[in-house]
């Protein structure tokens, strides 16, 4: 399977959130482990984060275009949530039926690590609307929740995401 991995944010014009930890740091840690696991399982990985973008919209467009041009079978965008300190847990966004199947497995696997299961959500994020393949946007946990940060382990989260993608 060809899997497009989107290390969310990470471009100068498209920075991630900051809380107890920086979203971008957690994304990098999880993405490194996830890419390694999926490659070791025999899957082709397409990294879609652009090196440069003129705007957030341009960044998102480049990500989708690269996945579409490579005919990826699945698009996985990695993120971490931020709120005023009261939010916690994990949630995964999808809009297609196939995307929702992946999303359900991923959110359930992450929740099994001890996070509150906020479920599968439907929202028209750009990357969910403009990819030609099923797409999910994973909000691993809240970087503004001490409880979530205490649970965070990049390898375990990557393992949970990989197992959800691979239906294990």
N, C-alpha and C positions, 0 to 999 in steps of 0.2 A: 504494500500500500504506500502511496505517496502522501506524506503528511506535511502540510505547511505549518510551521511553528512561527508564531508572531510573539516576539518578546515585546509585549506592549510598551508603549511610550519609548523612552530611550533616545529620542532624537531631540536635538537642542530646542526646537520649537514645540515639542510635544512631551513635556516633562511629566513624570508621575507624581503621585502624592507623597507627602512626608508625614509621618506620625512618630510612633515609638521607634519604628524602623523606616527606612526609605523603600518605597514600592519598587523602584528600579533595582535595588540590591537583591530583594527577594525574588524578583522576576528572573534575574540573571542566575541565581543559585538554582532555582527550580528548573529553569530552561536547560541549563548545562546537564543536570541529572536526567531530565526527561529525554533530551535528544540522544544522549548516550544509551539509555534503556531501549528506546525505540529502534535505534540503529542496530544495537546488539540483537534485537528481535527480528532483524532482517528488513526493516522498513526504510524507505528512502525519505530523507528529511530535506525540506526546502525551507531555509531560513528567510523570512520575508521582511525583516526590519530594514528600512533604508538607512544608508550611511548619512544622508543629508536630505532635508526637505524644507521647502519654503514656507510651509504652514502645516497646521495639524491636518487639514483636509488633504493636502498634497501627500503627507506622510501616510494617511489611511489609504488613499488612492493607490500609492505605490505598492503597499502591502497586498492589497486585493489583486492588483494587476499582475504582480509577480506570481502569486498563487494560481490565478487563472491561466496565465501563460504557460505554467508548468503542468497544467492539468492535474492539480492536486486532487486527491480523493477526500481529504478532510482538512479543514482549517481550524487551528487551535490557537486562540489568543490568550496569553497569560497576563493576569492582572491581580492586584490586591486592593481591597476596599479601604476606604477611609470615611470616618464619620466623626461626630463630636465626642467620641469616647463611649457611647452607649451601644453602638452596633457591634455585633460579633457574629462569627460563623462563616459559612461558605455558601456560595450560590453560583450557578452557571446559567448563562443566557444562550438561547437558541431560538430560531424562528421557523426552521423547516422541521418536518416530522422526523426525518433521519437525524438532524442535528439534535433534536430533543431526546432521541434515544441515546445518543452519545452523552449528552448533558446529564441525563438521569443517572447513568452509570458512574460518571465522573463525580458528580456531587455526592452521591451515596458513598463512594469509596473515600472521598476526602472527609466526609462527616464521620466515617468509621474510625478516623484518627482521633476523634474527640471533639470536633468542631460542631457547633449548632448547624443543622441542615436547614438552610433557608430555601432550598428547592431549586427547581428549574424555573427560570423567568423568561418572559417574552418581552423583548424590547428591540426596537428597530435600530440598533447600533449600525454604523456604517459598514463595518466588516461583516456583519451578518446579512446585510442586504445586497452587497456588491461582490460577493464571492459566488462562483459558479458551482461550488461544491457545498456539502453540509459544513456548517461552521458553528463553533462554540466559543464563547468568551467566558473564561474561568476566572472567578474572583475567589482566589484561594482562601483568604481569611482577611480580617481587618487589621491593618497596620496601626490602628489607633486603639486597639483592644489589648490590654496587658494579658488577659486570659488567652487570646488567640496567639499572641507573640510567644507566650510561655510554651504553647503546644507546638509551635512551628519547628519543623525539621524538613529541610529542602529535599533530602533524599526520600523520606517517607511520603511527602506530598507528591513528588515526581512519580514515585512508584504507584500511588493511588490513581493519579491521572492516567498513567500508562495502562494500568489494568482496566480502567474505565474505557479507554479508547480501544483496547484490544479485547474487551468483553471477557475479562478474567475475574 
